[in-house]
Amino acid sequence: MNALEDVFRDEFGRVVASLARRFGDIDIAEEAASEAILAAVERWPAEGVPPNPGGWLTTTATRKAIDRLRRDAQRDAKHEAARMLDDDESPEAAGAVEDDRLRLIFTCCHPALAPEARVALTLRLLGGLGVADIARAFLVSETTMAQRITRAKAKIRQARIPYRVPEAEDLPERVSAVLAVVYLVFNEGYLAGSGGEPARRDLCAEAIRLGRLLHRLLPEDREAAGLLALMLLIDARHDSRFSADGELVPLHEQDRGGWDRALIAEGHRLVRECLAANRPGPYQLMAAINAVHTAAPTAADTDWRQIAALYDELYARSPTPIVALNRAVAIAELDGPAVALAQVDALGLNDYHAWHATRADLLRRLGRSDEARAAYDAAIAATQNPGERAYLARRRSSLARPSR
């Protein structure tokens, strides 16, 4: 069944987006795609997986959508959509974007929707991520994120926003949302928020594939280049990020001899090209930070002053609490854990596991073991990632015994 689940996860978003463009109703598209997957669950184990699973699901979902439209006799517009079954027109042209998955992401990132709604909705339909995963990425509750997605769907229906293949002139106003989608898919693969595996290589590989396509499609867009560089430099460390038993290995403990030097060289080249253009944006700055880390022969050789300066520049452009938290880690290396802890405590990210984990490490370094133990407990409770939980539990067990 796991193999079938992989197929369903990969194809669900494509089927939904295809039907949404065709029928103009995202709810019907999702319902029909879900019904098609249920039909596959019933039939494929007995009949075998068809040679073209995506085509089978699309055909089945299309029929179910048409049946739904025909049953709704009170809505003429939907009756008109139902008659698309007999449409003899040639398939829609690919437009400026040839890759199916990337084209659908551009299609869903419609400028009429709020930026966060575009990203959330696209992640839901095409990224294979659940509402809980998306909520974690945005640091909001699952209920809040579900409401955002519902409102986005409602706006699409009420405003009759068309799902159409974007032309070249559509790309600039959509590219920032597309980059955000690709990056969040990569992040979910890099450190999985749910499921039994600490990382999902399939999501990382797909995000990098899309990043390469974006860079080729928009070669003058420095942020597209920066995102690709960022993902390559992070992915280069994958083989050293987990121990043999699946425990997360933090950056300063990793075997740098296991890093992929070809990916690092490619990432560094892209970062140099971005620096030469001198139009820094958030993805370029994050890539530059990772370039500094991957350029250091050992953890002790890391240029933390340069990293802190890059975080200062990043925060000026993207003043988010996550950036501030990461900057505090660099400050701890320059000015000590006490200074960093004061900055971290001011952020108050009580629902974010990395905030608790950072506090725990700083408190440990300050010798405040009882407080560190409580922070480790909070961090463990806030993450479902097995590799991260194992690492945090080990660090917690290394603390001095509780005081009495």
Sine and cosine of phi, psi and omega as CSV:
sin_phi,cos_phi,sin_psi,cos_psi,sin_omega,cos_omega
0.00,0.00,-0.47,0.88,-0.01,-1.00
-0.87,0.50,-0.63,0.78,0.01,-1.00
-0.89,0.45,-0.66,0.75,0.03,-1.00
-0.91,0.41,-0.64,0.77,0.03,-1.00
-0.87,0.50,-0.62,0.78,0.04,-1.00
-0.89,0.46,-0.68,0.74,0.02,-1.00
-0.88,0.47,-0.73,0.68,-0.03,-1.00
-0.89,0.46,-0.67,0.75,0.00,-1.00
-0.90,0.44,-0.66,0.76,-0.04,-1.00
-0.94,0.33,-0.59,0.81,-0.15,-0.99
-1.00,-0.08,-0.36,0.93,-0.12,-0.99
-0.83,0.56,-0.77,0.64,-0.04,-1.00
-0.89,0.46,-0.63,0.78,0.00,-1.00
-0.90,0.44,-0.68,0.73,-0.01,-1.00
-0.91,0.42,-0.70,0.72,-0.02,-1.00
-0.87,0.49,-0.75,0.66,-0.03,-1.00
-0.90,0.44,-0.62,0.78,0.03,-1.00
-0.89,0.46,-0.73,0.69,-0.01,-1.00
-0.94,0.34,-0.57,0.82,0.01,-1.00
-0.89,0.45,-0.65,0.76,0.05,-1.00
-0.91,0.42,-0.62,0.79,-0.10,-1.00
-0.97,0.26,-0.65,0.76,-0.11,-0.99
-0.96,-0.27,-0.19,0.98,0.07,-1.00
0.95,0.30,0.31,0.95,-0.01,-1.00
-0.64,-0.77,0.94,-0.35,-0.11,-0.99
-0.95,0.32,-0.51,0.86,0.02,-1.00
-0.91,0.41,-0.70,0.72,0.05,-1.00
-0.89,0.46,-0.64,0.77,0.00,-1.00
-0.88,0.48,-0.72,0.70,0.00,-1.00
-0.91,0.41,-0.66,0.75,-0.01,-1.00
-0.90,0.44,-0.69,0.72,-0.02,-1.00
-0.92,0.40,-0.65,0.76,0.03,-1.00
-0.90,0.44,-0.64,0.77,0.03,-1.00
-0.90,0.43,-0.66,0.75,0.02,-1.00
-0.91,0.42,-0.60,0.80,0.03,-1.00
-0.91,0.43,-0.64,0.77,0.03,-1.00
-0.92,0.40,-0.62,0.78,0.07,-1.00
-0.89,0.46,-0.64,0.77,0.04,-1.00
-0.90,0.44,-0.64,0.77,0.02,-1.00
-0.91,0.41,-0.64,0.77,0.02,-1.00
-0.87,0.50,-0.60,0.80,-0.01,-1.00
-0.97,0.26,-0.59,0.81,-0.18,-0.98
-0.99,-0.15,-0.63,0.77,-0.14,-0.99
-0.90,0.44,-0.62,0.78,0.02,-1.00
-0.86,0.51,-0.53,0.85,-0.01,-1.00
-1.00,0.02,-0.63,0.78,-0.11,-0.99
-1.00,-0.10,-0.26,0.97,-0.06,-1.00
1.00,-0.09,0.47,-0.88,0.03,-1.00
-0.95,0.32,0.77,-0.63,-0.02,-1.00
-0.91,0.41,0.35,-0.94,-0.01,-1.00
-0.85,0.52,-0.54,0.84,0.01,-1.00
-0.84,-0.54,0.99,0.14,-0.07,-1.00
-0.84,0.54,-0.65,0.76,-0.01,-1.00
-0.90,0.44,-0.66,0.75,0.04,-1.00
-0.90,0.44,-0.65,0.76,0.02,-1.00
-0.88,0.48,-0.73,0.68,-0.01,-1.00
-0.90,0.43,-0.65,0.76,0.01,-1.00
-0.90,0.43,-0.71,0.70,0.01,-1.00
-0.88,0.47,-0.73,0.69,-0.01,-1.00
-0.90,0.44,-0.69,0.72,0.00,-1.00
-0.91,0.42,-0.61,0.79,0.03,-1.00
-0.88,0.47,-0.70,0.72,0.03,-1.00
-0.89,0.46,-0.65,0.76,-0.01,-1.00
-0.93,0.36,-0.59,0.81,0.05,-1.00
-0.90,0.43,-0.68,0.73,0.01,-1.00
-0.90,0.44,-0.65,0.76,0.06,-1.00
-0.86,0.51,-0.67,0.74,0.01,-1.00
-0.89,0.46,-0.70,0.72,-0.02,-1.00
-0.90,0.43,-0.65,0.76,-0.02,-1.00
-0.93,0.36,-0.48,0.88,0.03,-1.00
-0.95,0.32,-0.40,0.92,-0.05,-1.00
-1.00,0.00,0.98,0.18,-0.15,-0.99
-0.95,0.31,-0.20,0.98,-0.09,-1.00
-1.00,0.01,-0.06,1.00,-0.08,-1.00
-0.85,-0.53,0.97,-0.24,-0.07,-1.00
-0.88,0.48,-0.59,0.80,-0.04,-1.00
-0.89,0.45,-0.60,0.80,0.01,-1.00
-0.97,0.26,-0.51,0.86,0.11,-0.99
-0.89,0.46,-0.63,0.78,0.02,-1.00
-0.90,0.43,-0.64,0.77,0.04,-1.00
-0.91,0.42,-0.57,0.82,0.01,-1.00
-0.90,0.44,-0.52,0.85,-0.02,-1.00
-0.96,0.29,-0.05,1.00,0.07,-1.00
-0.90,0.43,-0.24,0.97,0.07,-1.00
-0.85,0.53,-0.52,0.85,-0.04,-1.00
-0.99,-0.16,0.22,0.97,-0.03,-1.00
-0.93,0.36,0.85,-0.53,-0.02,-1.00
-0.99,-0.12,0.07,1.00,-0.03,-1.00
-0.93,0.36,0.44,-0.90,0.01,-1.00
-0.93,0.36,0.41,-0.91,0.00,-1.00
-0.84,0.53,0.46,-0.89,-0.01,-1.00
-0.87,0.49,0.66,-0.75,0.00,-1.00
-0.92,0.40,0.41,-0.91,-0.06,-1.00
-0.95,0.32,-0.35,0.94,-0.02,-1.00
0.95,0.32,-0.53,-0.85,-0.09,-1.00
-0.98,0.22,-0.33,0.95,-0.08,-1.00
-0.92,-0.40,0.88,-0.47,-0.10,-1.00
-1.00,0.05,-0.56,0.83,-0.03,-1.00
-0.93,0.36,0.75,-0.66,-0.08,-1.00
-0.86,0.51,-0.79,0.62,-0.08,-1.00
-0.91,0.42,-0.70,0.71,-0.01,-1.00
-0.91,0.41,-0.63,0.78,0.03,-1.00
-0.88,0.48,-0.64,0.77,-0.01,-1.00
-0.93,0.36,-0.57,0.82,0.05,-1.00
-0.91,0.42,-0.72,0.70,0.07,-1.00
-0.87,0.49,-0.63,0.78,-0.02,-1.00
-0.89,0.45,-0.67,0.74,-0.04,-1.00
-0.97,0.25,-0.41,0.91,-0.01,-1.00
-0.99,0.13,0.88,0.47,-0.07,-1.00
-0.97,0.26,0.72,-0.69,-0.07,-1.00
-0.91,0.40,-0.26,0.97,0.03,-1.00
-0.95,0.31,-0.31,0.95,0.03,-1.00
-1.00,-0.03,0.47,-0.88,0.08,-1.00
-0.88,0.48,0.56,-0.83,-0.07,-1.00
-0.79,0.62,-0.73,0.69,-0.01,-1.00
-0.91,0.41,-0.55,0.83,0.02,-1.00
-0.93,0.37,-0.63,0.78,0.05,-1.00
-0.86,0.51,-0.75,0.67,-0.05,-1.00
-0.91,0.43,-0.73,0.68,-0.04,-1.00
-0.89,0.46,-0.72,0.70,-0.03,-1.00
-0.91,0.41,-0.65,0.76,-0.01,-1.00
-0.93,0.37,-0.63,0.77,0.07,-1.00
-0.88,0.47,-0.60,0.80,-0.01,-1.00
-0.93,0.37,-0.67,0.74,-0.10,-0.99
-0.99,0.10,-0.60,0.80,-0.18,-0.98
-0.88,-0.47,-0.37,0.93,-0.10,-1.00
-1.00,0.06,-0.11,0.99,-0.02,-1.00
0.96,0.29,0.31,0.95,-0.05,-1.00
-0.97,-0.24,0.61,-0.79,0.07,-1.00
-0.99,0.14,0.17,-0.99,-0.02,-1.00
-0.87,0.50,-0.63,0.78,-0.01,-1.00
-0.90,0.43,-0.65,0.76,0.02,-1.00
-0.90,0.45,-0.68,0.73,-0.03,-1.00
-0.92,0.39,-0.64,0.76,0.02,-1.00
-0.87,0.49,-0.65,0.76,0.04,-1.00
-0.88,0.47,-0.63,0.78,-0.02,-1.00
-0.91,0.42,-0.53,0.85,-0.04,-1.00
-0.99,-0.12,0.01,1.00,-0.01,-1.00
0.85,0.53,0.67,0.74,0.09,-1.00
-0.78,-0.62,0.19,-0.98,0.01,-1.00
-0.95,0.30,0.36,-0.93,0.03,-1.00
-0.88,0.48,-0.61,0.79,0.01,-1.00
-0.89,0.45,-0.70,0.71,0.01,-1.00
-0.87,0.49,-0.69,0.72,-0.02,-1.00
-0.92,0.39,-0.63,0.77,0.04,-1.00
-0.87,0.49,-0.62,0.79,0.02,-1.00
-0.92,0.39,-0.64,0.77,0.03,-1.00
-0.88,0.47,-0.71,0.71,-0.02,-1.00
-0.91,0.42,-0.66,0.75,0.01,-1.00
-0.89,0.46,-0.67,0.74,0.01,-1.00
-0.91,0.42,-0.61,0.79,0.03,-1.00
-0.89,0.45,-0.69,0.73,0.03,-1.00
-0.88,0.47,-0.67,0.75,-0.01,-1.00
-0.90,0.45,-0.64,0.76,0.01,-1.00
-0.90,0.43,-0.63,0.78,0.03,-1.00
-0.87,0.50,-0.69,0.72,0.00,-1.00
-0.92,0.38,-0.77,0.64,-0.12,-0.99
-0.93,0.37,-0.62,0.78,-0.02,-1.00
-1.00,0.04,-0.03,1.00,-0.03,-1.00
0.79,0.61,0.71,0.71,0.03,-1.00
-0.92,0.39,0.84,-0.55,-0.06,-1.00
-0.98,0.20,0.63,-0.78,0.16,-0.99
-1.00,-0.05,0.99,-0.15,-0.03,-1.00
-0.75,-0.66,0.39,-0.92,0.02,-1.00
-0.91,0.41,0.79,-0.61,-0.04,-1.00
-0.95,0.30,0.60,-0.80,0.11,-0.99
-1.00,-0.01,0.13,-0.99,-0.06,-1.00
-0.83,0.55,-0.62,0.79,-0.04,-1.00
-0.95,0.32,-0.26,0.96,0.02,-1.00
-0.99,0.16,-0.34,0.94,-0.21,-0.98
-0.92,0.39,-0.71,0.71,-0.08,-1.00
-0.84,0.54,-0.63,0.77,-0.04,-1.00
-0.98,0.20,-0.14,0.99,0.00,-1.00
-0.94,-0.34,-0.22,0.97,-0.21,-0.98
-0.91,0.42,-0.57,0.82,-0.04,-1.00
-0.90,0.44,-0.65,0.76,0.03,-1.00
-0.93,0.37,-0.61,0.79,0.02,-1.00
-0.90,0.43,-0.68,0.73,0.04,-1.00
-0.87,0.49,-0.65,0.76,0.00,-1.00
-0.90,0.44,-0.65,0.76,0.02,-1.00
-0.88,0.48,-0.75,0.66,-0.04,-1.00
-0.88,0.48,-0.68,0.74,-0.02,-1.00
-0.91,0.41,-0.66,0.75,-0.01,-1.00
-0.94,0.35,-0.57,0.82,0.10,-1.00
-0.89,0.46,-0.69,0.73,0.04,-1.00
-0.87,0.49,-0.70,0.71,-0.01,-1.00
-0.87,0.49,-0.64,0.77,0.01,-1.00
-0.91,0.42,-0.56,0.83,0.06,-1.00
-0.96,0.28,-0.60,0.80,-0.06,-1.00
-0.91,0.42,-0.66,0.75,0.04,-1.00
-0.59,-0.81,1.00,-0.08,-0.16,-0.99
-0.88,0.47,0.72,-0.70,0.00,-1.00
-0.99,0.11,-0.26,0.97,0.00,-1.00
-0.48,-0.88,0.20,-0.98,-0.01,-1.00
1.00,-0.04,0.09,-1.00,-0.12,-0.99
-1.00,0.01,-0.14,0.99,-0.03,-1.00
-0.97,-0.22,0.59,-0.81,0.00,-1.00
-0.94,0.34,-0.43,0.90,0.01,-1.00
-0.60,-0.80,0.40,-0.92,0.04,-1.00
-0.85,-0.52,0.98,-0.17,-0.06,-1.00
-0.90,0.44,-0.51,0.86,-0.03,-1.00
-0.89,0.45,-0.65,0.76,0.00,-1.00
-0.94,0.35,-0.65,0.76,0.04,-1.00
-0.88,0.47,-0.70,0.71,-0.03,-1.00
-0.90,0.43,-0.65,0.76,0.00,-1.00
-0.93,0.38,-0.66,0.75,0.02,-1.00
-0.89,0.46,-0.67,0.75,0.02,-1.00
-0.92,0.39,-0.63,0.78,0.05,-1.00
-0.86,0.51,-0.72,0.70,0.02,-1.00
-0.91,0.42,-0.61,0.80,0.04,-1.00
-0.88,0.47,-0.64,0.77,0.05,-1.00
-0.91,0.41,-0.65,0.76,0.03,-1.00
-0.89,0.45,-0.67,0.74,0.02,-1.00
-0.89,0.46,-0.65,0.76,-0.01,-1.00
-0.91,0.42,-0.62,0.78,0.05,-1.00
-0.95,0.32,-0.61,0.80,-0.01,-1.00
-0.94,0.35,-0.61,0.79,-0.07,-1.00
-0.80,-0.60,0.93,0.36,-0.12,-0.99
-0.90,0.43,-0.38,0.92,0.00,-1.00
-1.00,-0.01,-0.09,1.00,0.00,-1.00
-0.99,0.11,0.95,-0.31,-0.07,-1.00
-0.93,0.37,-0.50,0.87,0.03,-1.00
-0.94,0.34,-0.57,0.82,0.09,-1.00
-0.90,0.44,-0.66,0.75,0.07,-1.00
-0.91,0.42,-0.64,0.77,0.00,-1.00
-0.90,0.43,-0.67,0.75,0.02,-1.00
-0.89,0.46,-0.71,0.71,0.02,-1.00
-0.87,0.50,-0.72,0.70,0.02,-1.00
-0.87,0.50,-0.69,0.72,-0.01,-1.00
-0.86,0.51,-0.75,0.66,-0.03,-1.00
-0.91,0.42,-0.63,0.78,0.01,-1.00
-0.90,0.43,-0.69,0.72,-0.04,-1.00
-0.93,0.37,-0.56,0.83,0.06,-1.00
-0.96,0.28,-0.71,0.71,-0.04,-1.00
-0.91,0.41,-0.45,0.89,0.01,-1.00
-0.87,0.50,-0.38,0.93,-0.06,-1.00
-1.00,-0.07,0.04,1.00,-0.18,-0.98
-0.83,0.56,-0.73,0.68,-0.12,-0.99
-0.91,0.40,-0.26,0.97,0.02,-1.00
-0.97,-0.26,0.02,1.00,-0.13,-0.99
-0.99,0.10,-0.27,0.96,-0.02,-1.00
-0.71,-0.70,0.62,-0.79,0.04,-1.00
-0.97,0.25,0.07,-1.00,-0.02,-1.00
-0.87,0.50,-0.50,0.87,0.00,-1.00
-0.99,-0.11,0.23,0.97,0.12,-0.99
1.00,0.00,0.10,1.00,0.01,-1.00
-0.98,0.20,0.67,-0.75,0.05,-1.00
-0.88,0.47,0.70,-0.71,0.07,-1.00
-0.93,-0.36,0.89,-0.45,-0.03,-1.00
-0.92,0.39,0.30,-0.95,-0.11,-0.99
-0.81,0.58,-0.70,0.71,-0.09,-1.00
-0.95,0.32,-0.24,0.97,0.02,-1.00
-0.98,-0.22,-0.05,1.00,-0.10,-0.99
-0.96,0.29,0.51,-0.86,0.11,-0.99
-0.98,0.18,0.97,-0.25,-0.08,-1.00
-0.94,0.34,-0.28,0.96,0.10,-1.00
-0.93,0.36,-0.29,0.96,0.03,-1.00
-1.00,-0.03,0.01,1.00,0.02,-1.00
-0.97,0.26,0.52,-0.85,-0.02,-1.00
-0.99,0.16,0.97,-0.24,-0.09,-1.00
-0.94,0.34,-0.46,0.89,0.03,-1.00
-0.92,0.38,-0.68,0.73,0.04,-1.00
-0.91,0.41,-0.63,0.77,0.02,-1.00
-0.89,0.45,-0.69,0.73,0.01,-1.00
-0.88,0.47,-0.67,0.75,0.02,-1.00
-0.91,0.42,-0.68,0.74,0.02,-1.00
-0.90,0.44,-0.68,0.74,0.03,-1.00
-0.89,0.45,-0.62,0.78,0.02,-1.00
-0.88,0.47,-0.69,0.72,0.01,-1.00
-0.90,0.43,-0.63,0.78,0.02,-1.00
-0.90,0.44,-0.66,0.75,0.03,-1.00
-0.89,0.46,-0.64,0.77,0.04,-1.00
-0.90,0.45,-0.64,0.76,0.03,-1.00
-0.91,0.42,-0.68,0.73,0.01,-1.00
-0.89,0.46,-0.60,0.80,0.01,-1.00
-0.91,0.42,-0.54,0.84,0.02,-1.00
-0.95,0.30,-0.43,0.90,0.07,-1.00
0.84,0.55,0.68,0.73,0.12,-0.99
-0.78,-0.63,0.90,0.44,-0.16,-0.99
-0.92,0.40,0.68,-0.73,0.11,-0.99
-0.77,-0.63,0.05,-1.00,-0.08,-1.00
-0.83,0.56,-0.70,0.71,-0.04,-1.00
-0.93,0.36,-0.60,0.80,0.04,-1.00
-0.90,0.44,-0.66,0.75,-0.01,-1.00
-0.93,0.38,-0.64,0.77,0.05,-1.00
-0.91,0.42,-0.60,0.80,0.06,-1.00
-0.91,0.42,-0.65,0.76,0.02,-1.00
-0.89,0.45,-0.63,0.78,0.05,-1.00
-0.88,0.48,-0.70,0.71,0.01,-1.00
-0.94,0.35,-0.47,0.88,0.08,-1.00
-0.91,0.42,-0.62,0.78,0.04,-1.00
-0.90,0.44,-0.70,0.72,0.01,-1.00
-0.88,0.48,-0.72,0.70,-0.09,-1.00
-0.98,0.21,-0.22,0.97,0.05,-1.00
-0.99,0.11,-0.30,0.95,-0.04,-1.00
-0.98,0.21,0.82,-0.57,0.00,-1.00
-0.88,0.48,-0.58,0.82,0.05,-1.00
-0.70,-0.72,0.25,-0.97,0.03,-1.00
-0.87,0.49,-0.57,0.82,-0.01,-1.00
-0.92,0.39,-0.37,0.93,-0.02,-1.00
-1.00,0.05,-0.01,1.00,-0.06,-1.00
-0.88,0.48,0.73,-0.68,0.01,-1.00
-1.00,0.07,0.99,0.11,-0.08,-1.00
-0.93,0.38,-0.47,0.88,0.03,-1.00
-0.91,0.42,-0.66,0.75,0.03,-1.00
-0.92,0.38,-0.63,0.78,0.02,-1.00
-0.90,0.45,-0.69,0.72,0.02,-1.00
-0.88,0.47,-0.64,0.77,0.02,-1.00
-0.90,0.43,-0.64,0.77,0.03,-1.00
-0.91,0.41,-0.63,0.78,0.05,-1.00
-0.92,0.40,-0.58,0.81,0.08,-1.00
-0.86,0.51,-0.70,0.71,0.00,-1.00
-0.93,0.37,-0.63,0.77,0.03,-1.00
-0.89,0.45,-0.67,0.74,-0.01,-1.00
-0.91,0.41,-0.54,0.84,0.04,-1.00
-0.89,0.45,-0.52,0.85,-0.01,-1.00
-1.00,-0.08,-0.49,0.87,-0.06,-1.00
-0.66,-0.75,0.98,0.19,-0.12,-0.99
-0.98,0.21,0.92,0.38,0.00,-1.00
-0.98,-0.20,0.40,-0.92,0.03,-1.00
-0.91,0.42,-0.44,0.90,0.03,-1.00
-0.92,0.39,-0.68,0.74,0.05,-1.00
-0.89,0.46,-0.68,0.73,0.00,-1.00
-0.89,0.46,-0.62,0.79,0.02,-1.00
-0.90,0.43,-0.71,0.70,0.01,-1.00
-0.91,0.41,-0.60,0.80,0.05,-1.00
-0.89,0.46,-0.61,0.80,-0.01,-1.00
-0.89,0.45,-0.53,0.85,0.05,-1.00
-0.88,0.47,-0.67,0.74,0.05,-1.00
-0.92,0.40,-0.63,0.77,0.02,-1.00
-0.88,0.47,-0.57,0.82,0.02,-1.00
-0.87,0.49,-0.56,0.83,0.01,-1.00
-0.97,0.24,-0.44,0.90,-0.04,-1.00
-1.00,-0.05,-0.73,0.69,-0.14,-0.99
-0.92,-0.40,-0.02,1.00,0.06,-1.00
0.98,-0.20,0.37,-0.93,-0.08,-1.00
-0.92,0.40,-0.47,0.88,-0.02,-1.00
-0.91,0.41,-0.70,0.71,0.02,-1.00
-0.89,0.45,-0.70,0.72,-0.02,-1.00
-0.91,0.42,-0.64,0.77,-0.03,-1.00
-0.88,0.47,-0.63,0.78,0.03,-1.00
-0.88,0.48,-0.63,0.77,0.03,-1.00
-0.93,0.36,-0.65,0.76,-0.01,-1.00
-0.91,0.41,-0.71,0.71,-0.01,-1.00
-0.87,0.49,-0.54,0.84,-0.01,-1.00
-0.92,0.39,-0.35,0.94,-0.04,-1.00
-0.97,0.24,-0.57,0.82,0.07,-1.00
0.86,0.51,0.67,0.74,-0.01,-1.00
-1.00,0.05,0.93,0.37,-0.17,-0.98
-0.91,0.42,-0.35,0.94,-0.02,-1.00
-0.99,-0.14,0.10,1.00,-0.10,-0.99
-0.95,-0.33,0.87,-0.49,-0.11,-0.99
-0.89,0.46,-0.60,0.80,-0.03,-1.00
-0.92,0.40,-0.49,0.87,0.06,-1.00
-0.91,0.42,-0.73,0.69,0.03,-1.00
-0.89,0.45,-0.66,0.75,-0.02,-1.00
-0.90,0.43,-0.65,0.76,0.03,-1.00
-0.91,0.41,-0.70,0.71,0.05,-1.00
-0.86,0.52,-0.69,0.72,-0.04,-1.00
-0.86,0.51,-0.69,0.73,-0.02,-1.00
-0.92,0.39,-0.67,0.75,0.00,-1.00
-0.91,0.41,-0.66,0.75,0.04,-1.00
-0.91,0.42,-0.60,0.80,0.06,-1.00
-0.88,0.48,-0.70,0.71,-0.02,-1.00
-0.91,0.40,-0.43,0.90,0.02,-1.00
-1.00,0.04,-0.01,1.00,0.00,-1.00
0.98,0.22,0.25,0.97,-0.01,-1.00
-1.00,-0.08,0.95,0.30,-0.21,-0.98
-0.91,0.42,-0.65,0.76,-0.02,-1.00
-0.89,0.47,-0.70,0.72,0.03,-1.00
-0.93,0.37,-0.62,0.78,0.03,-1.00
-0.89,0.46,-0.65,0.76,0.01,-1.00
-0.87,0.49,-0.69,0.73,0.02,-1.00
-0.91,0.43,-0.61,0.79,0.01,-1.00
-0.93,0.36,-0.63,0.78,0.08,-1.00
-0.89,0.47,-0.66,0.75,0.04,-1.00
-0.86,0.51,-0.68,0.74,0.00,-1.00
-0.91,0.41,-0.64,0.77,0.01,-1.00
-0.91,0.41,-0.68,0.74,0.02,-1.00
-0.89,0.46,-0.65,0.76,-0.01,-1.00
-0.93,0.37,-0.42,0.91,-0.10,-0.99
-1.00,-0.02,-0.08,1.00,0.02,-1.00
-0.81,-0.59,0.56,-0.83,0.07,-1.00
-0.97,-0.25,-0.02,1.00,-0.06,-1.00
-0.95,0.30,0.85,-0.52,-0.10,-1.00
-0.91,0.42,-0.60,0.80,0.01,-1.00
-0.91,0.41,-0.66,0.75,0.00,-1.00
-0.94,0.34,-0.65,0.76,0.02,-1.00
-0.88,0.47,-0.65,0.76,0.01,-1.00
-0.90,0.43,-0.67,0.74,0.02,-1.00
-0.89,0.45,-0.73,0.68,-0.03,-1.00
-0.90,0.44,-0.63,0.78,0.02,-1.00
-0.90,0.43,-0.63,0.78,0.03,-1.00
-0.91,0.42,-0.69,0.72,0.01,-1.00
-0.89,0.45,-0.63,0.77,0.03,-1.00
-0.89,0.46,-0.67,0.75,-0.05,-1.00
-0.93,0.37,-0.32,0.95,-0.02,-1.00
-0.99,0.12,-0.12,0.99,-0.02,-1.00
-0.94,0.35,0.38,-0.93,0.09,-1.00
-0.88,0.48,0.45,-0.90,-0.03,-1.00
-0.86,0.51,0.52,-0.86,-0.02,-1.00
-0.86,0.52,0.61,-0.79,0.06,-1.00
-0.96,0.27,0.42,-0.91,-0.02,-1.00
-0.90,-0.45,0.00,0.00,0.00,0.00
